Amino acid sequence: MSSHAAESAAVDPSAPASSGLAVVDPVRVPTWRRGPGLADDARAALAEVDRLTAEVRSAQDAHRRDPDERWLRERLEDALVGARTVTGELLGQVEQLEQYALSHRHWDLETRLRAVVGAREVDAMALVRAAGEPSQVEVEAAARMERALRALRPDADEIEHGFEDLRSGLRQLQRALRDVLGHRVDRPLTLRHLQLLLDASLRVLSTAAVGLLGVLALATGDGTAHGDAAVAAATAAAAPVEGIVELVRRRLRCAAPEQRLLAAHDDLTYLVGDFAHAAAHGGDPARLESLYAAALLESAHAARWSQRVAWTAKHEYAVSARQVPVALGAAMRAVRAADPAGLADATAAVREVHASLGRYRIPEPC
């Protein structure tokens, strides 16, 4: 449908003229004007966010009582799937509302002022209480919306791009969730980052659902031109997704060889130094075995990644890294044979390797 046809279809010829300030846009009468469809959908999305939040908290509590990281990861990833579904539903609602918002014309200061005045008529707390006693999630979302509505300024350009910004933010969240779920096998997030991502995503979605109820309250009313766009702008401001997108981008991007070498070098240097200290002070053989196994793995990583960077000392470094299994292996043979004299000599060699690793200046990541 063309924009002109859409505007014509949205006009109610029988609507009375508004009093007070002149309103340049006709009253919108979308096809769902007299039905509960979109309002019910927005409330259902809000209820689903409430349910997901409760499930996440319950899983976290159960994990604290009986730690099981694999089980907790599965629960958090299930909640991410649910959050992605809710994001898609809210996106569809924004797109349905936007096509009836005749707020793309006449954006002068007077119109912006009318938009802000109209938006501040929205009572977010009343909207979440309309379906019964609100949950803590709903109350917090309504509070965020009310703060954003109070912060609206008539001279802010964001008002005229309210629906566009809200839709763009939800699309970015949708892509971030898709990327995390798509890489849960090859590049899984840590449990801590999964929890941060879920908390932030559910906060965005609950705020967006309350914001859409506010948009609907104006869009199904008899006036307040542009007010719904102002509410959409406030919703986008109250539910920013930039932090979520940056978190996902940083955690999923492939690290440069310099970054991987630096991480492997730091771990290897720590492990060799810890082994030398523990061996010199009669450390527990089981702990020495653990440090030895970890150092073998890290020495291989460090040698491999040193060969991947344009670094003049990479060949010398690889030789030093490969001395770790030799020196620590001799120390472990002495530990297993209960040979104090042999262990003392081997520990001195481990200290030399540790000092050698500390002399390298690893190239900084670009």
C-alpha positions, 0 to 999 in steps of 0.5 A: 500500500502506498503511503498516501493510501495508508494515510487515507485508510487511517482517517475516520471521517466521523471523528470530531475536530480536536479542540485547543492546539491545531492538529495537522494530522488526521485521527488514526483509525487502524484496523485493530482500533476496536479490537484488543489484539495488539494490546493483548500481544504486548501484555503476553510478551511482558508476561513471557519476559516475567516468566523467563526472568523467574526461570533464570533466577530459579536456575541460578538459585538451584545452581548456588545450592547444588553447582552444576555448570552444564545444567545451568548453561542449558537453562540459560541458553533455553532462556536466550531462545525464549528471549529471541522469540519475544524479540521477534514478536515485539518487532512485529508489533512495532512494525504494525504500529509504525505503519499507522503513525502519521508522524513523519510530517510537520516536525517543527518545534510546535509539533515536537512540543505537542508530541512531548505533552501527549507522550507525558499523558501516558501513565506507565504504572497504570498500564502494567496494573491494568491486567492485575497486580504487576510483578517486580519486573513489570514495575521496574520496566514501568519505572524506566519508562516513566523516567524516560518520558520525563526526560523527553525534550521537545528539541530532541531530534530522536522524537521524529525517529522514535519508531525507527530507533526502537525497531533498529534496537530490537533488530540489533538485539535479535541479531546479537541473540542469534549470534550467541546461540549460533556459536554456542558450540564453537565459541560459547560465552562464559556463564558469567557473560551468559547471565549478563546478556540475559539480564540485559536482554530481559530488561530491554524486552520488558521495557519495550513491551511496556513502551508499546502499551504506551504507544497503543494507548495513544495510537488507539485514542482520538488525538495527540498527534505525534505523541506515539512517536515520542513514546517510541523514542522514550522506549528506545532511550529507556531500553538501549542495546548498545551495551549488549551488542558490544558485549557479544561482539567482543566475546565472539570476535576471533582474537588476533594472533597477538592477543592469543599469544599474549594470553598464552604467554601470561598463562604459561609464565604464571604456571611455570613460576607457580610450579617452581615456587611449589616445588621449592617449598615441598608442594603437594605432588598432586598440585605439581601434577596439575600445574605440569599438565596445564603448563604442557598445554600452554607451552604448546599454545604459546609456541604455536601462536608465536609462529603466527605473528610478524615478530623478529624473536618468534623463533627464539621464543618458540624454543624457550616455550618448548623448554618448559616440558623438558624442565618441568618433566625432569622436576616431575620425575624427581617428585615421583621418585621422591628424589630431593637432590634431583628435585632441587637441581630440576627446580633451578632449571625451571627457574631459569626457564621462568626467567627466560620467559619473563625477558620477552616483550610480547608484541601488543595486539593492534 
